[in-house]
Amino acid sequence: MTDQPTRPVRTVLKRFPAAGPYGSWPVDQYTAHKQAQGQPARGVMDLHADEFLVIADSPAPH
C-alpha cells in the first residue's frame, strides 16, 4: 500500500453567473463575508460552467 497525499474536500458554498452585470464583485463580497465568519472561503472561476464559485476546503477524511 502506498501512502499518497490526501486531497482536501471542496465544498461549493455559492455560485454566481460569470455574465452577471457586476462581474466578480458579488463573489469577492460573499467570500469576504464568509472569511469574516471564520470560514476559509475563496473565489474561483469554473470555465466549463461559466460561473464564479465560492468554495471552502476541508481536511480530507482519514
C-alpha positions as CSV (number, residue, x, y, z in Angstrom):
1,M,0.0,0.0,0.0
2,T,1.4,3.4,-1.0
3,D,0.9,6.4,1.2
4,Q,-0.5,9.1,-1.1
5,P,-1.3,12.6,0.0
6,T,-4.9,13.2,0.6
7,R,-6.8,15.9,-1.2
8,P,-8.9,18.3,0.7
9,V,-12.7,18.0,0.3
10,R,-14.0,21.0,-1.6
11,T,-17.5,22.4,-0.9
12,V,-19.2,24.9,-3.2
13,L,-20.8,27.4,-0.9
14,K,-22.4,29.6,-3.6
15,R,-22.4,30.0,-7.4
16,F,-22.6,33.3,-9.4
17,P,-23.1,33.6,-13.2
18,A,-20.0,34.9,-14.9
19,A,-22.1,37.1,-17.2
20,G,-23.7,38.9,-14.3
21,P,-23.8,42.7,-14.5
22,Y,-21.4,43.2,-11.6
23,G,-18.7,40.7,-12.7
24,S,-16.8,39.1,-9.8
25,W,-17.8,41.7,-7.3
26,P,-20.5,39.6,-5.6
27,V,-18.0,36.7,-5.4
28,D,-15.5,38.9,-3.6
29,Q,-18.1,40.3,-1.3
30,Y,-19.5,36.9,-0.4
31,T,-16.0,35.4,0.1
32,A,-15.1,38.3,2.4
33,H,-18.3,37.8,4.4
34,K,-17.5,34.0,4.8
35,Q,-13.9,34.7,5.8
36,A,-15.1,37.3,8.4
37,Q,-17.2,34.5,9.9
38,G,-14.1,32.3,10.1
39,Q,-14.7,30.0,7.2
40,P,-11.7,29.6,4.8
41,A,-13.6,30.5,1.6
42,R,-12.1,31.6,-1.7
43,G,-13.5,32.5,-5.1
44,V,-12.6,30.6,-8.2
45,M,-13.8,30.5,-11.8
46,D,-15.4,27.4,-13.3
47,L,-14.6,27.9,-17.0
48,H,-16.6,24.9,-18.2
49,A,-19.8,26.1,-16.4
50,D,-19.0,29.8,-17.0
51,E,-19.6,30.5,-13.3
52,F,-17.8,32.0,-10.4
53,L,-17.8,29.7,-7.4
54,V,-17.1,30.4,-3.7
55,I,-15.6,27.3,-2.3
56,A,-14.3,26.1,1.1
57,D,-11.6,23.4,1.6
58,S,-12.0,21.0,4.5
59,P,-9.3,18.5,5.5
60,A,-9.8,15.1,3.8
61,P,-11.4,12.4,5.9
62,H,-9.0,9.6,7.0
